[in-house]
Amino acid sequence: MVKTSVSVVVNGYGVIGKRVADAVLRQPDMRLVGVADVVADWRIKLAASKGLPVYASTADRVSEMAKKGLKVSGTLEELLRNGAVDVVVDCTPAKVGARNRELYEKYGVKAVFQGGEKHEVAGVSFVAQRNYSEALGRQFVRVVSCNTTAICRVIGGIHEKIGVKKARVVVFRRAVDVWESSRTGIMNTVVPELQVPSHHGPDAQTVIKDLDIVTMAAKGSHNLYHLHMAMVEVRSKVTVEDVLKVVEEEPRVIFVSGEDGVDGLNAIFELSRDLGRPRGDLYEIPVWKDSVSVSQDGLEVYLIWATPNESNVVPENVDAIRAITELEKEARASISKTDEYLGIVKRVY
C-alpha cells in the first residue's frame, strides 16, 4: 500500500531539531508524534508548552527531566517499540547520531541524520535537488551540513546546467551559533582551518560524485551566517547572463544585491527577520547578483553567497523524509510541496 502520511519524531530539540519539528508540523503528509531530548532546558520546556509530547532520548534521563518540572511521555525507545514512528529525524549533537543508529536498526525505523555525522552513518548524503532518487526507499539518509548544502545548490546547479571543470570555494565561517555566543567563540581574530581541502569539498562530493572541488575555510569573529566565495572553471564559454539564468532557475537559491543595500551578512540577517519567517529563518541561499562575473575568455565564473547556517538544511530534512518513505518519488514534487508549506520563494523583495 502506498503511504499517504508518515509519523515522525525529532530526536534532539536544539538549533536544527526545533526548526525541523516546526517544519514537519506544517506538512500535510506528515504527523509529528513528539520530540525527544536528554535535558529540560527552556527550549524543551517551550516545546512542551506548545503541546508537543516530550520523550526522553535515553531511559536514564527520565527522572532528571521530570524533576525539572517537565512532563515526560516516556522514552524514545518505548515510542519506537510501540510502532508509533515511521521516521526519526536525528538532530542530536555530532557523533551521538551515529551511536543512535543501533537503536533505529533494532526497531526497523527509518532515520534522517545530520551533517555532523560522517557519510558512512547512512551511506547516502542528501541534497534534494541533486540526488533525491538516491535516497528513495533507503532506511537511513544523511542531510549534509549547511555549508555543503549551499555548495551543492549553487555549484551543483552550475555543474548540471553548464558543466564544472574545477571549483574552488572559500568558506568564511561564523565562529559560533547565536545561542552559544555567551559560552564560546572567538573575538577579534580570524582562525584558518589549516587542513586543505577543508571538509566541505569532500563532503559535497558525497552528493555530487563527479564534481572536482577544493574548499578552504576560516572562522571569523561573528555569528551571523557563513560567507562563501567561489571561483569556478567551466567546461564551455559562458556569459554573465548564462550564469544568472542558472541561478534564477535553481530551487532554493535567490538573488540579493549590494545596490539594494544588502552589503554584508548583517543585512542578510536583517532581511531574513523582515520576511516574517518563524525565527527569522532563511531557507534559501542568497547569492549577490552583483558579484556574479565571468573571466574575459568566458571559462571562469566568480560569485559570492551567504549560508544561513541555522535554517537552510530544514527543507532538506523534510524532503529526506519523503524520499526514504517514498511519499514522493520525484524530487521536484517533494521540493515544490515543501517550498509551498514553508513559504520558500525565488524572490524575496
C-alpha positions in Angstrom: 0.0 0.0 0.0 1.3 3.5 -0.9 1.7 5.7 2.1 -0.1 9.0 2.1 1.2 10.1 5.5 4.1 9.3 7.8 4.7 9.7 11.6 7.8 11.5 12.6 9.7 12.0 15.9 12.5 14.5 16.2 15.4 13.3 18.4 17.3 16.4 19.7 15.4 19.7 20.1 18.3 22.1 19.5 19.0 24.6 16.8 18.1 22.3 13.9 15.7 20.0 15.8 13.3 22.6 16.8 13.2 24.0 13.3 12.7 20.6 11.7 9.9 19.9 14.2 8.1 23.1 13.2 8.6 22.3 9.5 7.1 18.8 9.9 4.1 20.3 11.6 3.4 22.4 8.5 3.5 19.4 6.1 0.0 17.9 5.4 1.5 14.4 4.7 3.5 14.2 8.0 2.5 13.9 11.6 4.8 14.9 14.4 4.3 12.4 17.2 6.7 14.1 19.6 10.2 15.4 20.3 13.0 13.7 22.3 15.9 15.1 24.3 18.1 14.5 27.3 17.7 17.9 29.0 14.9 20.0 30.4 16.1 23.5 29.5 14.0 26.4 28.2 13.8 25.1 24.7 12.3 21.7 25.5 10.0 23.3 28.1 8.8 25.6 25.4 8.1 22.6 23.2 6.0 21.1 26.0 4.1 24.4 26.4 3.2 24.3 22.7 1.6 20.9 23.4 4.3 18.7 21.8 4.7 15.3 23.5 8.2 15.2 25.0 10.2 11.9 25.4 13.5 11.2 27.0 16.1 10.2 24.4 17.6 7.7 27.0 15.9 6.0 29.9 18.4 7.3 32.5 17.2 10.9 31.8 13.5 10.4 32.6 13.7 11.2 36.3 16.0 14.1 35.9 13.8 15.7 33.3 10.7 15.1 35.5 12.5 16.7 38.5 12.9 19.9 36.5 9.1 20.1 36.0 8.8 18.5 32.6 6.1 16.1 31.8 7.8 13.2 30.1 5.6 10.9 27.9 8.1 8.1 28.0 11.3 7.2 26.4 12.2 7.3 22.7 12.9 3.5 22.8 9.4 2.9 24.1 7.9 5.0 21.4 9.8 3.1 18.7 9.0 -0.3 20.3 5.3 0.6 20.1 5.5 1.1 16.3 4.2 4.7 16.5 7.1 6.1 14.4 7.9 5.8 10.7 10.9 8.1 10.7 13.3 9.5 13.3 14.9 12.8 12.4 18.1 12.7 14.5 19.2 16.2 15.3 21.4 15.2 18.2 25.0 16.6 18.6 27.7 15.3 16.2 28.7 11.6 16.8 25.6 11.0 19.0 23.5 10.2 16.0 26.0 7.5 14.9 25.5 5.8 18.2 21.8 6.1 17.9 21.8 4.2 14.7 21.8 0.9 16.5 18.6 1.8 18.3 16.9 2.6 15.0 18.1 -0.6 13.4 16.8 -2.6 16.4 13.2 -1.4 15.7 13.4 -1.2 11.9 12.7 2.5 11.9 13.9 4.8 9.1 16.1 7.7 10.2 17.4 11.0 8.8 20.8 12.1 10.2 22.5 15.5 10.1 25.8 16.7 8.6 27.7 16.4 11.9 27.7 12.7 11.3 30.1 11.0 8.8 28.8 10.0 5.4 29.2 6.3 6.4 26.5 6.5 9.1 23.9 6.4 6.3 25.7 5.6 3.1 23.7 8.3 1.3 24.4 12.0 1.8 21.5 14.1 0.6 20.6 17.4 -1.1 17.1 17.3 -2.6 17.7 18.8 -6.0 20.9 16.9 -6.5 20.3 13.3 -5.6 16.8 12.8 -4.3 16.4 9.5 -6.2 19.5 8.0 -4.5 17.6 8.2 -1.2 14.3 6.6 -2.3 13.3 3.8 0.0 16.5 3.8 2.0 16.4 3.1 5.7 19.0 5.8 6.5 20.0 9.1 4.9 22.2 11.9 6.0 21.4 15.5 5.2 24.7 17.3 4.7 25.8 20.4 6.6 24.6 23.9 5.9 27.8 24.8 4.0 27.8 21.6 2.0 24.1 22.2 1.2 24.8 25.7 -0.1 27.7 24.4 -2.2 25.6 21.7 -3.7 22.7 24.0 -4.5 24.8 26.8 -6.1 27.8 25.0 -7.6 25.7 21.9 -8.2 23.3 23.9 -10.3 26.1 25.3 -12.4 27.6 21.8 -12.8 24.3 20.4 -14.0 23.4 23.2 -16.4 26.8 24.3 -17.7 29.4 21.8 -16.5 32.1 22.5 -13.9 35.6 21.6 -14.8 37.0 22.7 -11.5 35.5 24.6 -8.5 37.4 26.4 -5.8 35.4 27.7 -2.8 36.5 29.8 0.2 34.3 29.4 3.2 34.3 32.2 5.8 32.5 30.6 8.8 30.8 32.2 11.7 32.6 31.5 14.9 29.6 30.2 17.0 25.9 29.7 16.9 23.9 32.6 18.2 22.5 30.7 21.2 26.0 29.7 22.3 27.6 33.1 22.0 27.7 33.5 25.8 29.6 30.2 26.2 32.3 30.0 23.5 33.5 31.7 20.3 36.5 33.8 19.1 37.0 37.5 19.3 38.9 40.0 17.2 40.6 37.4 15.0 40.3 35.1 12.1 41.2 31.4 12.6 42.1 29.5 9.4 41.3 25.8 9.0 44.8 24.6 8.2 43.7 21.4 6.5 43.3 21.9 2.8 41.0 21.0 1.4 38.6 21.7 4.2 36.0 19.0 4.8 33.3 20.9 2.8 34.6 19.9 -0.6 34.9 16.2 0.0 31.5 16.3 1.7 30.0 17.9 -1.4 31.5 15.0 -3.5 29.5 12.5 -1.4 26.4 14.1 -3.1 27.8 15.2 -6.5 30.2 12.4 -7.2 31.9 13.8 -10.3 32.5 17.3 -9.0 36.1 18.5 -8.9 36.1 20.8 -6.0 38.6 22.1 -3.4 37.5 24.2 -0.4 39.4 26.3 2.1 37.8 27.7 5.3 38.3 30.1 8.2 36.3 31.2 11.2 35.6 34.9 11.8 34.6 36.6 15.0 30.9 36.9 14.1 27.8 34.7 14.5 25.7 35.9 11.5 25.8 33.1 8.9 28.7 31.9 6.7 30.1 33.6 3.6 31.2 31.7 0.5 33.3 33.0 -2.4 33.7 30.7 -5.4 35.9 30.6 -8.5 34.6 28.1 -11.0 36.3 26.8 -14.1 33.5 25.8 -16.5 33.6 23.4 -19.5 32.4 25.8 -22.1 32.4 29.5 -22.6 29.6 31.4 -20.8 28.4 34.9 -20.3 27.2 36.5 -17.1 23.7 36.2 -18.4 24.1 32.4 -18.7 25.2 32.1 -15.1 22.4 34.4 -13.9 19.9 32.3 -15.7 21.1 29.1 -14.0 20.9 30.7 -10.5 17.5 32.1 -11.3 16.2 28.6 -12.2 17.8 26.8 -9.3 15.3 25.9 -6.4 16.1 27.5 -3.0 18.6 29.9 -4.4 17.7 33.6 -4.5 19.4 36.9 -5.6 20.2 39.8 -3.4 22.1 43.0 -4.4 24.6 45.3 -2.9 22.9 48.1 -4.9 19.8 47.5 -2.7 21.8 48.0 0.5 22.4 44.2 1.1 26.1 44.8 1.6 27.0 42.3 4.2 25.9 39.3 6.4 24.3 41.7 8.8 22.0 42.9 6.1 21.1 39.3 5.1 20.3 38.6 8.8 18.0 41.7 9.0 16.4 40.8 5.7 15.6 37.3 6.9 13.9 38.8 10.0 11.9 41.3 8.0 10.5 38.5 5.8 8.4 37.5 8.9 9.5 33.9 8.8 9.4 31.8 12.0 12.6 32.8 14.0 13.6 34.9 11.0 14.7 31.8 9.2 16.1 32.0 5.7 15.8 28.6 3.9 17.1 30.0 0.6 20.8 30.6 -0.4 21.2 34.4 -1.2 23.6 35.0 -4.0 24.8 38.5 -4.5 23.7 39.2 -8.1 26.3 42.0 -8.5 29.1 39.5 -7.5 28.4 37.2 -10.5 31.1 37.8 -13.1 33.0 35.9 -15.8 36.6 36.0 -17.0 37.4 37.5 -20.3 37.7 34.2 -22.0 34.3 33.1 -20.6 35.8 30.0 -18.9 35.8 31.1 -15.3 32.8 32.2 -13.2 33.0 34.1 -9.9 30.3 34.6 -7.4 29.6 35.1 -3.7 26.8 33.9 -1.4 25.7 33.7 2.2 24.8 30.5 4.0 22.0 30.7 6.7 23.6 28.1 9.0 20.6 27.7 11.3 17.9 27.1 8.7 18.9 26.2 5.1 19.0 22.4 5.8 15.5 22.4 7.2 13.7 21.9 3.9 16.3 19.2 3.0 15.2 17.2 6.1 11.6 17.4 5.1 12.4 16.2 1.6 14.6 13.4 3.0 11.6 12.1 5.0 9.6 12.0 1.8 12.4 10.3 -0.2 13.1 7.4 2.3 9.4 6.8 2.9 8.6 7.2 -0.8 5.8 9.7 -0.1 7.0 11.3 -3.3 9.0 9.6 -6.0 10.1 12.7 -7.8 12.4 15.4 -6.4 10.5 18.3 -8.0 7.2 17.1 -6.5 8.7 17.0 -3.0 10.6 20.2 -3.3 7.5 22.0 -4.6 5.4 20.7 -1.7 8.0 21.6 0.9 8.6 25.0 -0.5 4.9 25.8 -0.6 4.3 24.9 3.0 7.4 26.6 4.3 6.9 29.7 2.2 10.1 29.3 0.3 10.3 31.8 -2.6 12.5 32.7 -5.6 12.3 36.4 -5.0 12.3 38.0 -1.5 11.8 41.7 -2.4 
